[in-house]
Amino acid sequence: MVRARGYKNITYNEPIFAGHFSGEIPCCRGSFMIEALAQLAADDSGARRVFRVRLPYLAGIDQRKFRRPVVPGDRLDMVVTMLRISATSAG
């Protein structure tokens, strides 16, 4: 089992906020947070040993909950755990 921890400081000048929120408080979309988790998992040094021979795919997310909006000025703390590697994965 490979586990990675990381964080992202969310700032107002992120490209994801450009032109999307006229008059509203910008908030980070769930798809951006899931992408950040996938990148964290793929970049983790322990996972890199595995990914030398196999191409990583995000196949699912268990027990996901977005408890509150993530807005500029917040710190997005992330924990990713790779539970298994499928024998049928590309590689």
C-alpha positions in Angstrom: 0.0 0.0 0.0 1.4 3.4 -1.0 0.3 6.5 0.7 1.0 10.1 -0.2 0.3 13.4 1.5 0.4 16.8 0.0 -1.2 20.2 0.0 -2.1 22.9 -2.5 -2.5 26.6 -1.5 -5.4 27.9 -3.4 -4.9 31.4 -4.7 -7.2 33.8 -6.6 -5.0 33.9 -9.6 -5.4 30.1 -10.3 -6.3 29.6 -14.0 -9.4 27.6 -12.9 -11.0 30.8 -11.6 -10.4 32.9 -14.7 -13.7 34.3 -16.0 -16.0 31.7 -14.3 -17.4 33.6 -11.4 -18.9 37.0 -12.2 -20.2 38.6 -9.0 -19.9 35.3 -7.0 -17.2 34.1 -4.6 -15.1 31.7 -6.6 -14.9 28.2 -5.3 -12.8 25.2 -6.4 -14.7 22.6 -8.3 -14.6 19.0 -7.2 -13.1 17.9 -10.5 -10.1 20.1 -9.8 -9.6 18.5 -6.4 -9.9 15.0 -7.8 -7.3 15.9 -10.5 -5.0 17.2 -7.8 -5.3 13.9 -5.9 -4.5 11.9 -9.1 -1.4 14.0 -9.7 -0.3 13.6 -6.1 -0.6 9.8 -6.4 1.3 9.7 -9.7 4.0 12.0 -8.5 4.6 10.2 -5.2 8.1 8.7 -5.0 6.9 5.4 -3.7 4.5 5.1 -6.6 7.1 6.0 -9.2 8.8 2.7 -8.7 5.5 1.0 -9.7 4.8 3.4 -12.6 8.1 2.7 -14.3 6.5 -0.5 -15.7 2.8 0.4 -15.7 0.8 3.4 -16.8 -1.3 4.7 -13.9 -5.0 5.2 -14.2 -7.4 6.6 -11.7 -10.0 3.9 -11.5 -12.1 5.0 -8.5 -12.4 7.1 -5.4 -13.9 5.6 -2.2 -15.5 7.5 0.7 -15.3 10.9 -1.0 -17.0 13.9 0.6 -16.5 17.6 -0.1 -17.3 19.0 3.3 -17.2 22.7 2.5 -16.3 24.9 -0.4 -12.6 25.5 -1.1 -12.1 29.2 -1.9 -9.0 31.4 -2.6 -6.9 31.6 0.6 -7.6 28.0 1.7 -5.1 25.2 1.9 -6.3 22.0 0.3 -4.8 19.1 2.3 -4.8 15.8 0.5 -4.0 12.2 1.3 -3.9 9.5 -1.4 -3.7 5.7 -0.8 -3.1 3.3 -3.6 -4.9 0.1 -2.4 -4.0 -2.2 -5.2 -2.6 -2.5 -8.7 -4.7 -4.4 -11.1 -3.1 -7.3 -12.9 -4.8 -6.2 -16.1 -3.6 -2.6 -16.0 -1.7 -1.3 -19.1 2.0 -1.6 -19.0 
